[in-house]
Amino acid sequence: MSTTSLPTFLEFEAESLAAGFDEVLERPWAPGTVLDTHRHPFAASALVVQGTMWLRCGDVVRELRPGDRFALAPDEPHDERYGDEGATYWVARKNPL
């Protein structure tokens, strides 16, 4: 997907809230950042909008670039690594009640 076909943040937010997510934010990450295996109590659905990142869930590693989407279930173990230019993604969260 080319960056010209990316939704705006407001479009991503509206789509996410309509899908039942309750929080939408932008997450910029510095170049070379590494986050070891961790979990979140919320479900997440994200869209990479800048840079490159690698997401590992179990034995599967995905290289994600602008236009790529990923989703995580609550408490799903994963780790993240960000490229030489860092990365930014928009993420919708569905927090536990």
C-alpha positions in Angstrom: 0.0 0.0 0.0 1.4 3.4 -0.9 1.4 6.2 1.7 -1.0 8.2 -0.6 -3.7 5.6 0.1 -3.4 5.7 3.8 -6.3 7.0 5.8 -6.0 10.2 7.8 -5.6 9.8 11.5 -9.2 11.1 11.9 -10.5 8.5 9.5 -8.5 5.7 11.3 -9.9 6.9 14.6 -13.5 7.1 13.4 -13.2 3.6 11.8 -11.7 2.2 15.0 -14.3 3.7 17.4 -17.1 2.4 15.1 -15.5 -1.0 15.4 -15.8 -0.9 19.2 -12.3 0.3 20.2 -12.3 2.8 23.0 -8.9 4.5 22.7 -7.0 5.6 19.6 -3.5 7.1 19.6 -0.3 7.7 17.7 2.8 5.8 18.9 6.1 7.2 17.5 9.3 5.1 18.3 12.9 6.2 18.1 15.4 4.6 15.8 16.8 1.3 17.0 14.3 0.9 19.9 13.9 -2.7 21.0 11.1 -3.8 23.3 11.6 -7.3 24.7 8.7 -9.7 25.0 5.8 -8.1 26.8 2.0 -8.2 27.0 -0.8 -5.6 27.2 -4.2 -6.1 28.9 -6.0 -4.6 25.9 -6.7 -5.8 22.3 -4.9 -3.7 19.7 -5.4 -3.0 16.0 -2.7 -0.8 14.4 -1.6 0.8 11.1 2.0 1.6 10.5 2.3 5.1 9.0 6.1 5.8 9.0 9.3 3.8 9.1 9.9 0.1 9.6 9.3 -2.2 12.5 9.5 -5.9 13.2 6.9 -7.6 15.3 7.4 -11.1 16.7 4.5 -13.1 18.0 5.6 -16.7 18.9 7.9 -17.9 16.1 6.5 -15.5 13.5 8.3 -12.3 12.7 6.7 -9.7 10.5 8.4 -6.8 8.9 5.9 -3.9 8.8 6.1 -0.8 6.7 3.7 2.1 6.0 0.3 0.7 5.1 0.8 -2.6 6.9 -1.7 -3.4 9.7 -1.3 -5.7 12.7 -3.5 -6.8 15.5 -2.8 -8.2 19.0 -5.2 -10.1 21.3 -5.2 -9.1 25.0 -2.2 -10.6 26.9 -0.6 -11.8 23.6 3.2 -12.0 24.2 5.1 -10.1 21.5 8.3 -8.2 21.0 9.1 -5.2 18.8 12.1 -3.8 17.1 12.3 -0.5 15.2 14.4 0.3 12.2 17.1 2.9 11.6 14.6 5.7 11.0 12.3 4.6 13.8 8.6 4.1 13.1 5.2 5.5 13.9 1.9 3.6 14.1 -1.6 4.5 14.9 -3.2 2.1 17.4 -6.7 1.4 18.5 -7.1 -0.2 21.8 -10.0 -2.1 23.3 -9.4 -1.9 27.1 -10.9 -4.5 29.5 -14.0 -3.5 31.3 
